[in-house]
Amino acid sequence: MKEVRVCAAKRSNESPSGAFKRRNGLAQQDGGTKSRQVPIWEKSNLTLEEAAAYSGIGINKLREMSDSKDCTFVLWNGTKRLLKRRRLDEHLDRLFSI
């Protein structure tokens, strides 16, 4: 019977090596020095903390505004509350254009 050898990379549960990532275009172009965070003004959905920093409105007030059943700018992911940035902007524009 012929012995079958399995490549160590296929057996391993480890992440790919740096050489593999570079060959296959998976490595960061900057060598991994830059952060991969998206700026707040480019995000679609914001946490309460991010929305407070973005809008200048306090977390408690944002929580109170988004507790309403007819709130159009809240997105629930289980118990996590995310605020839709564009709709929040529209809501605030309507609110303060009076």
C-alpha positions in Angstrom: 0.0 0.0 0.0 1.3 3.5 -0.9 1.8 6.0 1.9 -0.2 9.2 1.5 1.4 12.4 2.8 -0.6 15.4 3.8 0.8 18.8 3.5 1.5 20.4 6.9 -0.4 23.5 5.9 -3.6 21.6 5.2 -3.4 19.7 8.5 -2.8 22.8 10.5 -5.5 25.0 12.0 -3.1 27.9 12.2 -3.5 31.0 10.2 -1.5 31.3 6.9 2.1 32.4 7.1 3.3 35.9 6.1 4.8 34.5 2.9 1.5 32.8 2.0 -0.4 36.1 2.6 2.0 38.1 0.5 1.8 35.6 -2.4 -1.9 35.6 -2.4 -2.5 39.3 -1.8 -3.8 38.9 1.7 -1.2 41.0 3.5 -1.7 44.6 4.4 -0.1 46.9 1.8 1.4 49.1 4.4 3.1 46.3 6.3 0.4 46.3 9.0 1.2 49.6 10.5 -2.1 51.4 9.7 -5.2 50.8 11.7 -8.2 49.3 9.8 -10.7 51.5 11.6 -13.3 53.3 9.5 -13.8 57.0 10.4 -17.2 57.7 12.1 -18.4 59.9 9.3 -18.0 57.0 6.8 -19.8 54.4 8.9 -23.4 53.4 8.0 -24.4 52.5 11.6 -23.1 54.0 14.8 -23.1 52.8 18.4 -24.5 55.2 21.0 -21.0 56.3 21.9 -20.1 57.0 18.3 -23.4 58.8 17.6 -22.8 61.0 20.6 -19.3 61.9 19.4 -20.6 62.5 15.9 -23.7 64.6 16.7 -22.7 66.3 19.9 -25.9 64.9 21.6 -25.5 63.0 24.9 -25.8 59.2 25.1 -28.8 59.4 27.4 -30.7 61.8 25.0 -29.9 59.6 22.0 -31.1 56.5 24.0 -34.3 58.4 24.9 -34.9 59.5 21.2 -34.3 56.0 19.9 -36.5 54.2 22.4 -39.7 55.3 20.6 -41.5 52.6 18.5 -41.7 54.9 15.5 -38.0 55.8 15.5 -36.7 55.5 11.9 -33.0 55.7 12.7 -32.6 52.8 15.1 -31.4 49.3 14.2 -31.6 46.6 16.7 -29.2 43.7 16.5 -30.5 41.5 19.4 -30.2 43.8 22.3 -27.5 46.0 20.7 -28.8 49.4 19.5 -27.2 50.9 16.4 -28.1 54.2 15.0 -28.4 54.7 11.2 -26.1 57.7 10.6 -27.9 59.1 7.5 -31.3 58.8 9.0 -30.1 60.3 12.2 -28.7 63.2 10.2 -32.1 63.6 8.4 -34.0 63.5 11.7 -31.7 66.1 13.3 -32.0 68.3 10.3 -35.8 68.1 10.5 -35.7 68.7 14.3 -33.5 71.8 14.1 -34.8 73.4 10.9 -37.9 74.6 12.7 
